[in-house]
């Protein structure tokens, strides 16, 4: 375990991070900021953080919004579950943390705020990337497996009066995810979008990247000889 920090709302939040747990990044920061702006006026927040990793999204929101009620966290990784428990202790926050895939641990419980930050990039990209060196991806060839599974839960279950937050990263099949949204949900919007350059680990992988783009597995634009990708944060209101 090591100590890391994430700056959100111009404030530094320290966290304990297991080497086998995904390190918070730009997507994490965007998720926190986007969720906060959308739910900050809610009187009572019953929140679940899916794919919680080290738990920082739910913990920062809980602290920033002064949520007194217990919040809930889950992840498919045992390391992540234990890591989140340690960070809840660090911030003296009350929360329940369970191990399980996507929303499986919470099938019999309903929330009014669902947050997902599950793995969501294409398999071939995760192998090259610096983000998954000691963390498994398992989100499928095109990176949509867990996101679609998360969204399908709301299509198949009677959930209402809730906000659902999740990221869409251009290093996955964005068109497939947006088609699923269009086909199954009416009230959704993109809350935030940030662009960023592919890191140097992808240098020399032009053939692979172009092939993945041609097959709609990923998307990017060329800018001054560099590949520009983007992250979007979506919200569904049901």
N, C-alpha and C positions, 0 to 999 in steps of 0.2 A: 504493500500500500504506500502511495505517495500523496503529497498534498499538491493540488492544482488550484487554479482560480479562474473564474469566468466573470467578465465585466458586463453587467446588464444595468440599464437605467443609470449609467455613470457611477455604478457602485460595484466594488469587487466582492464576489461571493467565493469563499474558499470551499473546497470540497476534498474529501478523501477519494482517491481513485485507485482501484485495483488495476494491475497491468493487463488483465484479461477482460477488462470492461471498456466499452467504446468511450473515447475521450470526447467530452462536449466540444462543439464547434460552432460554426456560423448558423447552422440549422437550429441548434439548441437555443442560441440567442434569439433568433427570429421567432421561434415557437413561443418563448417566454414573453417577448414583447407583444406579439400579435394576440396571444391569449389574454394577456393582462388588459389591453385596450378594449377587448370585446366583452369581458366579463366583470370589469372593475366596478360596475354599478349594481351588480347582482347582490341581493340582500343575503341569500344563503347559497353557499357553494358546496356541492357534493362532488368531489373531483376524483377521477382515476387517471393515473399516468401509466400508459401501456408502453412496453419496451423501455422501461424507466432507466436502464443503464445504472448510473450512479445515483439517480433520483433527483438530479439538480432541477429539472423543469418543475416538477410538482412541489419541491421544497421551496424554491424561490418564490413561486406563485403563492404558496401557502403563507410565507413570511410577508411578502409584499402586500397581499390582500388581507392580511390578519385573519386568516381562516382559523377559527377555533375548533371546528368540527374535525374529526379524523379524516385524513385523506388516504387514498388507496394507490398502491403501486404494484406492478407485476412485470416480470421479464422471463423469457425462456431460459436465461442463463442463471445458474446457481450463484456464480460469482457476482452477478449484478444484484441479485436479491440481497446477498450479504452486504454488498457495498452500499446499497440504499439504506439498509438498516443502520449502518455506521454513520451515514450522513444525517439521518433523522436524529440520531443521538447527538451528533455534533451541533445541530441547530435546535435541539431540545423540542422537536416537533412530534406530534402524535400521528402515527400512520400505521397501516397494515400492509405488509409486503408479502406477496405470494409468487411462487414459481409456476409458470405456465405459458402456453402459446397464445399470443394475441389476447382475445377476451375470454378464453376458456375458463380462467379462474373466477370470472365474475358473471357467469351465465344466470345466476339467480339473484343478482343485485343490480339495481338501476341507479344511475347517476345523472346529474344535470350538466356535467362537464366531462367530456371524454377527450383525452389527449393521447395521440399516438406518435411515437418517434421510433417505430420499429425499423429494422434494416430495410433500405429501399433503393439500392443501386444494383446494376447488372452484375452478374457473377464475374464475367471477364474483367470488368472494371475493378472490382473489389480485390482481385488477385494482384493487380498492378499497384493499386493505391496505397498511400501511407496510412490510411485510416483503419485498415483491417489486418494489420501485421500479426496481432495476437488475438483477434476477435473473429468469430465466425460470422459470415454473412447469411447464407442460406435463403436469400430472398428470391431465388430463381434466376433463370437465364436472363430475363429482362428486368429483374429487380422489382416486380410488381406483386409478388406472391403474398407478402404479409399485408401490404396496403389494401389489396383487393379483398383479402380475407377479413380485414378489419371493417371495411365498408360493407361487406356482405352481411355482417352481423346485424347491422341496423336495417337492412332490407328484409332480413328473415325474422326479426324479432320486433315485438311491439314496444318500441322506444319512442317517447315523445317528450316535448318540452325540454329539449337538451341541445347543447352546443357540442359539435364534434370538430376537433382540430387535428390536422395532419399535414405533413410536408409532401411536396412533389418535387423531386430532383431530376434535372434534365439528364442525369446519368442512369435513367431508367426509361421504360416505355411510357412516357407521359401521355401520348395519344390514347393508349389503352385505358389508363386510369381516368382520363377526362371523359372518355366514351362511357365508362361505367357510371360515372357521376351523372352525365346527361341522361342516361337510360333509367336511372333509379332514384334520382333526387331532384327536387325542384328548387329548393331555396339554399343555394350555396354560392360562395364567392371567394376570390383570391384576396387575402388580406394584405399580403406583403410579398415582395419579390426582390431578390438581390442577385447580382451577377458576380462571377468570380472566375479567375483563370485556372485551368488545370495545372496542378503542381508539376514540378520538374520530373517526377517519377514516370510521367507519361511521355517524355521525350523519346523519340524513336519508335513510337507505337502508332504512327500515322495510318498505316495500312489497316490495322485492327480497328482503330477508332472510326475511320471512314466506312469500313464495312458494317460496323455496328450501327452507325448513323443511317446508312443506306437501308438497313432492315428495320428501322424505327425502334431499335433497342435502346438507343441513346439519342441525344440531340445536343448540338453546340453550334457556335458561330465562330468564324475566323476573324481575328482582330489584331492587326499589326503582326501577323505571323504566329499569333497565339490562339489557343482554343478557349473560347469564352462560354462558360456554362452558367446555369442559374438554379436557384432554389426558390420555390413558391410555398407559401403557407395558406392552406385552404380552411374554410370553416363551413360546415353544414349546420343549418338550424332546422330542427324537426320538432 
